[in-house]
Amino acid sequence: MYISLLQYISVSLAAILVILSLLLFFIRIYKKLQRTKKDIVKTKTIQLIEELVLKINNPEYHPDWINPNLELILDFKKNYIDTSEFERKIVTHELLTLHRSLKDIASERIRDLYIRLGLDQIALNLLKNKKSYDHPKIIWELGQMRIIESIDLIKACLKYQDDKEIQIEASVALLVLQIDNPLVGIEHFTHMNKGQKQYFIESCKKLDQRNIPDFSLGFSSTNIHVVEICLILCDYFKQNYDSEIVRKLLKSPNPDITVAVANLLFKTNNYVLIKELLATIQNIEDVYVQVNLMKQIKLLEIKDLLDDLVDVINNPDTVDEVKLEALRSACRLSEKFDQTFTLEHIHVVDEKIKKMFLHAQERLI
Amino acid sequence: MSPTPTILLVCEETILAQTINFVLQKNEFKILVCHDGHTALEILKSEPVDYLITEILLPFYSGFDLIHHFVQSHTFKNILLLCVFENPGLMERSLNFIPIKQVLKPYNLQEINQIVKERLIPTQYIHQESN
């Protein structure tokens, strides 16, 4: 009885081992086949692009360029788009990669090819299907390929309260698609935490620079998230802005906006407004923000700011941490431009200020 | 430099590498294509390369590692960087007489072709003349 039980167990174990080995074997074969299939589809896509997009020597773009090649496109569509989802995804990925990497005519032709292969309609249908898990990816795809037909569907995605990722991707896509009111998507957000804001900004950074809107349009928005994001993106994409509107933002009670304004001013060396920012630095509630701004001033190396720093030090409302940073910045600027900056410049010289000055001068802190 | 200039093109995305390769091939250059830093380094060690075209972010080794090796081991130091962002520090490297050109994404294929041709075709012509 005991022996037969042992035999039974060992036979069962051996059977399980064989089944598992076979399973592993088939999985490996399946994966290898998929890789081969993937390589074939990639090669075919590259061949199609070479044939249709790169071999054309005409440097002028004409929307009808694709018509003589319709048969080739329909053939490719029949073999690789309509038959399997796996192959369609590979083709879509390859076209999107190339479209994002190239500019001018080549990029426009790839977009035409994407549309002629019917990939835009497939993406629209997938977006209509509420059970699909690929919505953020599809929204990005439609935005990148500037499929205007998708605007209404993407706007509807802004209502997905439970899925912030979809909402953010939808508002990023609308920046490109909704040319008359590109900020309609961000305006939709009444509340955004820091993580969501960062996600939004990082998504925008991936946008094609050819299609980005003028972010300074958002400076006068009543939504503080829009103002902050637009300030950051205006700075990132090195766009021009109206100094008068930014001047008004200097009075904003929101420290995040102050930081974004300061970064924009520092990057663009707008020292007229930097002087104004220094004059009102005591109004910023967050001392940490004030200290950081002072630290950044030190890196700017603008000679004219020395007097403004002295004013900050002399102001009785300035807190000690900020005074120390202002003293350090003033010492650095005076060193850099061979100017004399001594304790005589400061009106109220008590022991504390003297100590701070010495520390700042000798860089003891 | 050999009569047929050799270009090493290192680009992670296969489709982009093939596209740039297709455009450059019209000039009858010998083009070696690879998609990661490790393979590129192996090629640099074994083959004489006249022009290095590389992205910065690559698997295993970065584009800067490749440039470092290329500069140390090759006489002709023609480099084209395919960048996503501007690299202001490159000017400092260029001052050390290493001409590093850069093109920003999205790339203009004709521009890449033009930059490579400008560096390689005149020297090729001179080489043939001297023979």
Interface residues (C-beta under 8 A of the other chain):
Chain A: K42 T45 I46 I49 E50 L54 P59 E94 T97 L98 R100 S101 L102 K103 D104 A106 S107 D208 Q209 R210
Chain B: E13 T14 I15 L16 Q18 T19 F22 V23 K105 P106 Y107 N108 L109 Q110
